[in-house]
């Protein structure tokens, strides 16, 4: 088994850039950019304002706001940071501190597509390293693809799995690698029949109530259980129901019956 590529590190050995750069005391104190004089794309402003409206403290929306800016600009560029700062009325320094802490944000130009393969222990035992190697080979060093191992993406129930531009897909096999690369190049949905969003849930009421989980296209086979045949499973069988927790007295009565 080939070990997964190491996590990329900057020259000083850190995973984040600039953490040990000395403070420049000659600089003016950070200022909050004025929204009236900062050009912010309408769509980005609306998305950030929607995120801020969900929380009592607007700083709670920093991560979705940075995600929106990164999606629009391709990376958390100084311009993107200033735009977010203007809408959120925060200093660019505050946003930069968040963007440099989380390695899903990039404060340097990066390839257009992010493919993170979880190579933590559970996914690794299910073949993540073989899939990772197959994906690297299939990408043929395409400069548009940012392929890296990741620990951990927290979706072992579809192990081995990957996040492709934020879309969770799995369980993956090395044969899926060329298809993922081809889907990214054509700009279509990636490995649609293995997307986590289409998996059934143990609680049938959850999927029905969640607006953002649209029903899968009819031709997409279900990939809700590891071990399905390669073509998937088009039969809509009900999944298992989670046990209902009863108060102790009721549970005893039920057992007696
Ligand atoms: S070990 Fe990370 S999702 Fe499986």
Boltz pocket constraint, residues with backbone or C-beta under 6 A from the ligand:
constraints:
  - pocket:
      binder: B
      contacts: [[A, 118], [A, 119], [A, 120], [A, 121], [A, 122], [A, 123], [A, 124], [A, 150], [A, 151], [A, 152], [A, 153], [A, 154], [A, 155], [A, 156], [A, 157], [A, 159], [A, 161]]
      max_distance: 6.0
